[in-house]
Amino acid sequence: MSQTTLATIPRLIGQVLAIYDVNAEAVFSKADIDITLDGQNRVAMEKMAVLWKLAVEETKNNELGLVAASLFQPAYLKSIGLAWLASANLEQGLRRFIASSQLISTAMQIELIERDGENGKELLIQYQKRLSADDKIKTHHCAIELGIGFFLKMFRLAAGKNIPATGVYFTFAIDDHNQAYEEYFQCPVFGSQAVNGISFSKELLIETLPTHDAELVEMNEMVINKHLASLENGGTSAQVIKIINELLPLGCPTEETLAFKLHMSKRTLQRKLSVEKQSFLTLLTSVRLMLAKQKLAIKTTSITEITYQLGYSSPSTFARAFKKHTGVSPVEYRSQLGQDY
C-alpha cells in the first residue's frame, strides 16, 4: 500500500522555500506534487522524499527539517492539533496525537518509553524506530528532523513556556552539523543511534495546560473520528480500516464480513492484504487500540460503553485485550491521562 501524508505538510515545505526565495511552484512541479492541493488531500510519501531532496538542493540547507519544525503550527495537524492544545496536559495531548497519527501520515511509527533519567523519570518519544530498508530509502532525513522537532515546538506552544528536552537521538550521522541541531533543540543531540527520538522530563509533561478545555477536546475528537472513518487512500488496508470503523459498534466484524463488503472472496482479501504486508487481525487490533485510546481520553464515556462501541463481548475481555498491547488496563491508562473515571 502506498503510504501517504496530509497535504498540509508539503504546504509547510512550500512556506520554508519562500523564506529562501525559492520558486516553490517549480520545485513542487519537479516532485509531481500539486502545490494548490487542499489541506484535506493526501500526498504519497515517495513524492515527499523527492520534494525534500529537491528542497535541500535548492536551499543548500541540509538541516531543512529543523527550519520546517520551527515554522510548525497546530493548524497543520487539523483537529488533532486543536485537541492537543486543549488537552489536560502535554502527555495526554501527545498520546491523543499518537492514537490519531495515521491521519497525518500512514507511515508514522511512534512509541512512548518511560525510563529513568539523570534527574528523574523521563518519557522517550521514539519516532520511526523500525523503518524497513525500503522505508529508510524513501524517508528523507529532513522528514525525520521535522518529525522530532515538531514535538518540541508543540510542547512549547501548548505550555506557553520553554519545555526543555533532555536528549535527542537520530539514526543518521550528524557529526558535521551537530551545532545546528543543538542550537535548535538546546540539549545534547546524538547521531548514529539505534532510534530516532526525543526525551523529556515526565514531571514537566503532566503539568496542567493553561489552554485545557474538556469541551473543545470532545468536539475535536468527534471531527477526528469522522476523518478516521473516511480515510481512503486507494489501498485495500485503508478500505478495511474504514469498514471496521463502521461495523465495530454492531459487534466484532469477521474476515468473511469484510470480504463480502468489499465484493471479493476471503482468500482474495487475504492475498491483497498480504501484498500490503497486512492482515485482517492486525488491522482489527490496530483500529480497536487506536479508538480505545481516543475514547478513554474522554472522561464522559464509561469503560462499559467503550467496550461495546469497540465490539468486545464484555468489559473484562476488553481489559485483557487492551492490557496485552499496552501493558496497562483501561482504568490505569485513563488514570495516567489525569482523567476522572
C-alpha positions in Angstrom: 0.0 0.0 0.0 1.4 3.4 -0.9 1.9 5.4 2.3 0.6 9.0 2.3 0.8 12.2 4.3 -1.7 15.0 4.8 -1.2 17.8 2.1 -0.6 20.4 4.9 2.9 19.0 5.3 4.1 19.8 1.7 2.5 23.2 2.1 4.7 23.7 5.2 7.7 22.9 2.9 6.4 25.5 0.5 6.5 28.0 3.3 10.1 27.1 4.1 11.1 27.5 0.4 9.5 31.0 0.4 12.0 32.0 3.2 14.9 31.2 0.9 13.2 33.0 -2.1 13.0 29.7 -4.0 10.2 29.2 -6.6 8.1 26.7 -4.7 5.8 26.0 -7.6 8.8 24.9 -9.8 10.1 22.6 -7.0 6.7 21.1 -6.4 6.2 20.5 -10.2 9.5 18.6 -10.3 8.3 16.4 -7.4 5.0 15.9 -9.2 3.0 17.4 -6.4 0.2 19.9 -6.9 1.1 23.0 -4.8 -2.6 24.0 -4.8 -3.8 20.8 -3.1 -6.4 21.4 -0.3 -5.2 20.5 3.2 -7.6 17.6 3.3 -5.9 15.9 0.3 -3.0 13.4 0.7 0.4 13.0 -0.9 2.4 9.8 -1.5 5.4 9.5 0.8 7.6 8.6 -2.2 6.8 12.1 -3.7 7.5 13.7 -0.3 11.0 12.2 -0.3 11.6 13.7 -3.7 10.3 17.1 -2.5 12.6 17.1 0.5 15.6 16.2 -1.7 14.8 19.0 -4.2 14.2 21.5 -1.4 17.6 20.7 0.2 19.3 21.1 -3.2 17.6 24.5 -3.9 18.2 26.0 -0.4 21.6 24.3 0.2 20.5 23.7 3.8 21.0 20.0 4.8 19.0 20.6 8.1 15.9 22.0 6.4 13.7 19.8 8.6 14.6 21.9 11.6 13.6 25.1 9.7 10.2 23.4 8.9 9.9 22.4 12.6 10.5 26.0 13.8 7.6 27.2 11.5 5.2 24.4 12.6 1.8 25.4 13.9 -1.1 23.3 15.3 -3.2 24.1 12.3 -1.0 21.8 10.2 -2.4 18.9 12.3 -6.0 20.0 11.7 -8.4 18.9 14.5 -5.6 16.7 16.1 -3.6 19.9 16.8 -6.5 21.7 18.4 -7.4 18.6 20.5 -3.7 18.5 21.6 -3.7 22.2 22.8 -7.0 21.6 24.7 -5.8 18.5 26.5 -5.3 18.4 30.3 -1.5 18.1 30.0 1.2 17.6 27.4 1.4 13.8 27.9 -2.3 13.4 27.3 -2.2 15.6 24.2 0.8 13.5 23.0 -1.0 10.2 23.5 -4.1 11.6 21.7 -1.9 12.7 18.8 -0.3 9.2 18.6 -3.6 7.5 18.6 -4.7 9.5 15.6 -1.4 10.0 13.8 -2.3 7.9 10.8 -4.4 10.9 9.7 -1.2 12.9 9.4 0.9 10.1 7.9 0.0 6.5 7.4 3.8 5.7 7.6 4.2 7.2 11.0 5.5 5.0 13.8 5.7 6.4 17.3 6.3 4.7 20.7 6.5 6.1 24.2 9.0 4.6 26.6 9.2 5.6 30.3 12.7 5.4 31.7 14.9 6.6 34.5 16.9 9.8 33.6 19.6 11.7 35.4 17.0 13.9 37.1 14.1 11.6 37.5 11.6 9.8 35.2 11.8 10.6 31.5 9.4 9.9 28.6 11.2 9.0 25.4 9.3 9.6 22.2 10.6 7.0 19.7 9.9 8.2 16.2 10.2 5.9 13.2 12.1 3.3 15.2 11.6 0.3 12.9 11.9 1.5 9.4 12.4 -1.2 6.8 15.3 -0.9 4.4 12.9 0.3 1.7 11.3 2.9 4.0 14.7 4.2 5.0 15.4 4.9 1.4 12.1 6.6 0.9 12.1 8.7 4.1 14.4 11.7 3.8 16.4 12.7 6.9 14.8 16.1 6.8 11.4 14.4 7.3 12.8 12.8 10.5 14.1 16.1 11.7 10.7 17.7 11.2 9.0 14.6 12.8 11.1 15.0 16.0 11.5 18.8 16.0 7.7 19.5 15.9 7.2 17.7 19.2 9.4 20.3 20.9 7.5 23.1 19.1 4.1 21.7 20.0 5.0 21.3 23.7 6.2 24.9 23.9 3.1 26.2 22.1 0.7 24.3 24.3 2.5 25.0 27.6 3.2 28.7 26.7 6.7 28.4 28.0 10.1 26.7 27.3 9.8 23.0 27.7 13.4 21.7 27.6 14.2 18.3 26.0 16.7 16.1 27.9 18.1 14.4 24.8 17.6 14.0 21.0 18.6 10.9 19.0 19.0 10.3 15.3 19.8 7.1 13.4 21.8 9.0 10.8 25.2 10.7 11.4 25.1 14.4 12.4 28.8 15.0 13.3 29.3 17.7 10.7 26.2 19.6 11.6 25.9 19.0 15.4 25.9 22.7 16.2 22.8 23.4 14.2 21.0 20.5 15.9 22.0 21.6 19.4 21.1 25.2 18.7 17.6 24.2 17.7 16.9 21.6 20.4 19.0 23.3 23.2 20.0 19.9 24.6 22.5 17.1 23.9 21.9 15.7 20.4 23.3 12.3 19.3 23.7 10.8 15.8 24.1 7.2 14.6 21.8 5.9 17.3 19.6 2.8 17.4 16.4 5.0 17.3 15.1 8.4 16.2 13.7 10.1 19.3 13.4 12.9 21.8 13.1 12.7 25.6 11.5 15.0 28.2 11.1 15.1 31.9 8.0 13.2 32.9 7.2 15.8 35.6 7.0 18.6 33.1 4.6 16.7 30.8 1.9 16.2 33.4 1.5 19.8 34.4 -2.0 21.1 33.7 -2.0 23.1 30.5 -3.3 26.7 30.5 -5.3 26.0 27.3 -7.1 23.0 28.8 -10.7 22.8 27.6 -12.6 19.5 28.0 -15.5 20.5 25.8 -13.1 21.6 23.0 -11.3 18.2 23.2 -14.5 16.4 22.8 -15.6 18.5 19.9 -12.3 17.9 18.1 -12.4 14.2 18.9 -15.7 13.9 17.0 -14.1 15.6 13.9 -11.0 13.3 14.2 -13.2 10.2 14.4 -15.1 11.3 11.3 -11.9 11.7 9.4 -10.6 8.4 10.6 -13.7 6.7 9.4 -13.5 8.2 6.0 -9.7 7.8 5.4 -9.3 6.4 2.0 -6.0 6.3 0.0 -6.7 3.6 -2.5 -5.3 0.6 -0.7 -7.2 -2.5 0.5 -6.0 -1.9 4.0 -7.5 1.6 4.1 -10.8 0.2 2.9 -10.7 -2.5 5.6 -9.9 0.1 8.2 -12.9 2.2 7.1 -15.3 -0.7 7.2 -14.0 -1.9 10.6 -14.7 1.6 12.0 -18.3 1.4 10.7 -19.0 -2.1 11.9 -17.4 -2.2 15.4 -20.4 -0.7 17.2 -22.5 -3.6 15.9 -20.1 -6.2 17.2 -16.7 -7.5 16.2 -16.7 -7.9 12.3 -15.4 -11.1 10.8 -13.0 -11.5 7.9 -15.8 -13.1 5.9 -18.0 -10.0 6.5 -15.2 -7.6 5.4 -14.7 -9.7 2.2 -18.4 -9.6 1.4 -18.5 -5.8 1.9 -15.6 -5.4 -0.5 -17.2 -7.7 -3.0 -14.4 -10.3 -3.0 -13.7 -13.7 -1.6 -12.0 -14.2 1.8 -8.9 -15.7 0.0 -8.7 -12.7 -2.3 -8.9 -10.3 0.6 -6.1 -12.2 2.4 -4.0 -12.1 -0.7 -4.5 -8.3 -1.2 -3.7 -7.6 2.4 -0.6 -9.8 2.2 0.7 -7.7 -0.7 0.4 -4.7 1.5 2.1 -6.6 4.4 -1.0 -6.5 6.5 -3.6 -8.9 7.8 -7.2 -8.6 8.9 -6.4 -9.4 12.5 -3.5 -6.9 12.6 -5.8 -4.1 11.2 -8.7 -5.0 13.5 -6.4 -4.9 16.6 -4.8 -1.6 15.4 -8.1 0.1 14.9 -9.5 -1.1 18.2 -6.5 0.0 20.1 -6.4 3.4 18.4 -10.1 4.1 19.1 -9.8 2.7 22.6 -7.1 5.3 23.5 -9.2 8.1 22.0 -12.3 7.1 23.8 -10.5 6.6 27.1 -9.3 10.2 26.9 -12.9 11.4 27.1 -13.9 11.1 30.7 -17.6 11.2 30.0 -17.5 7.9 28.2 -17.7 4.9 30.6 -15.4 1.9 30.0 -18.5 -0.3 29.6 -19.7 2.0 26.8 -16.3 1.8 25.2 -16.3 -2.0 25.4 -19.4 -2.4 23.3 -18.5 0.5 20.9 -15.4 -1.5 20.1 -17.2 -4.7 19.6 -15.9 -6.6 22.7 -18.2 -9.1 24.4 -17.6 -7.8 27.9 -15.5 -5.2 29.9 -13.2 -8.0 31.1 -12.5 -9.1 27.5 -11.7 -5.5 26.5 -9.5 -5.0 29.6 -7.5 -8.2 28.8 -7.0 -7.2 25.1 -6.0 -3.6 26.0 -3.5 -4.7 28.6 -2.0 -7.2 26.3 -1.0 -4.5 23.9 -0.3 -1.6 26.2 0.9 -3.2 29.4 -1.8 -1.4 31.5 -5.5 -1.8 32.0 -8.1 0.7 30.5 -8.6 2.1 34.0 -4.8 2.5 34.6 -4.4 4.1 31.1 -7.2 6.7 31.8 -5.7 7.4 35.2 -2.3 8.1 33.6 -4.0 10.7 31.4 -5.1 12.6 34.5 -8.8 11.9 33.8 -11.5 11.1 36.3 -13.3 7.8 35.8 
